[in-house]
Amino acid sequence: MSVTLEHDRATVALNGEHEAYSADKLARNLTALIAEGVPVTVDLRHATFIDSTVVGVLIAAHRRAAESGLEFVLLLGSETGWPVRRLLEVTGLDAEVAVYE
């Protein structure tokens, strides 16, 4: 997981597999960025797997961002794993959050 700030926007990139173990770190990063008033892009272009804990963190962060009037988007790509796409679809997160390819 990496966090970069460019042009007053944060990008949190998830590479590989992410589950409950890394969800806590993701939650801390997203909470801090949103509290600072920074719009957030979560880059899932190189994520091969996320579990429901990570999806829960993304949903909570999206709601906090919306309450603060901040943009919160997901970025997918050709290397985004099928399990990631499927979980976003099954949970409805792909319909709730702006998703860009």
C-alpha positions as CSV (number, residue, x, y, z in Angstrom):
1,M,0.0,0.0,0.0
2,S,1.3,3.4,-0.9
3,V,0.0,6.9,-0.4
4,T,0.9,9.8,-2.7
5,L,-0.3,13.4,-2.7
6,E,-0.3,15.3,-6.0
7,H,-2.3,18.4,-7.0
8,D,-4.3,18.5,-3.7
9,R,-5.5,14.9,-4.2
10,A,-4.4,11.7,-2.5
11,T,-4.0,8.4,-4.2
12,V,-3.9,5.3,-2.1
13,A,-2.6,2.4,-4.2
14,L,-3.4,-1.2,-3.2
15,N,-1.1,-3.8,-4.9
16,G,-1.5,-7.5,-4.6
17,E,-3.8,-9.1,-2.0
18,H,-5.4,-7.2,0.9
19,E,-7.5,-8.6,3.7
20,A,-8.3,-7.9,7.3
21,Y,-4.6,-7.6,8.1
22,S,-4.1,-4.6,5.9
23,A,-7.6,-3.2,6.2
24,D,-6.7,-1.5,9.5
25,K,-3.8,0.4,7.9
26,L,-6.0,1.3,5.0
27,A,-8.7,2.6,7.3
28,R,-6.2,4.8,9.2
29,N,-4.8,6.3,6.0
30,L,-8.2,7.0,4.5
31,T,-9.5,8.4,7.8
32,A,-6.6,10.8,8.1
33,L,-6.7,12.0,4.5
34,I,-10.5,12.7,4.7
35,A,-10.1,14.4,8.1
36,E,-7.5,16.7,6.4
37,G,-10.0,17.5,3.7
38,V,-8.2,15.8,0.9
39,P,-10.1,14.2,-2.0
40,V,-9.1,10.5,-2.4
41,T,-8.6,8.1,-5.3
42,V,-8.1,4.4,-4.3
43,D,-6.1,2.8,-7.0
44,L,-7.0,-0.8,-7.4
45,R,-5.4,-1.3,-10.8
46,H,-2.8,-3.7,-9.4
47,A,-5.0,-5.3,-6.7
48,T,-5.5,-9.0,-7.2
49,F,-7.7,-9.7,-4.1
50,I,-9.6,-7.8,-1.5
51,D,-11.9,-9.2,1.2
52,S,-15.1,-8.0,2.7
53,T,-13.2,-6.2,5.5
54,V,-11.4,-4.0,2.9
55,V,-14.8,-3.4,1.2
56,G,-16.2,-2.3,4.5
57,V,-13.3,0.2,5.0
58,L,-13.9,1.6,1.5
59,I,-17.7,2.0,2.1
60,A,-17.1,3.8,5.4
61,A,-14.4,6.1,3.9
62,H,-16.7,6.9,0.9
63,R,-19.5,7.9,3.3
64,R,-17.2,10.0,5.4
65,A,-15.9,11.7,2.3
66,A,-19.4,12.4,1.0
67,E,-20.4,13.9,4.4
68,S,-17.4,16.2,4.1
69,G,-18.1,17.1,0.5
70,L,-15.0,15.4,-0.8
71,E,-14.6,13.3,-3.9
72,F,-13.8,9.6,-3.3
73,V,-13.2,7.4,-6.4
74,L,-12.0,4.0,-7.2
75,L,-9.6,3.4,-10.1
76,L,-9.6,0.0,-11.8
77,G,-7.5,-1.3,-14.7
78,S,-6.8,-4.3,-16.9
79,E,-4.7,-5.9,-14.1
80,T,-7.4,-5.5,-11.5
81,G,-8.1,-9.0,-10.3
82,W,-11.4,-10.7,-11.0
83,P,-12.1,-11.3,-7.3
84,V,-11.8,-7.5,-6.7
85,R,-14.2,-6.7,-9.5
86,R,-16.6,-9.4,-8.3
87,L,-16.7,-8.3,-4.7
88,L,-17.3,-4.6,-5.7
89,E,-20.2,-5.8,-7.8
90,V,-21.7,-8.2,-5.2
91,T,-21.5,-5.6,-2.5
92,G,-22.9,-2.8,-4.7
93,L,-19.9,-0.7,-4.0
94,D,-19.3,-0.2,-7.7
95,A,-22.8,1.4,-7.9
96,E,-22.3,3.6,-4.8
97,V,-18.8,5.0,-5.5
98,A,-17.5,6.5,-8.7
99,V,-15.4,3.9,-10.5
100,Y,-13.0,4.9,-13.4
101,E,-11.1,2.5,-15.7
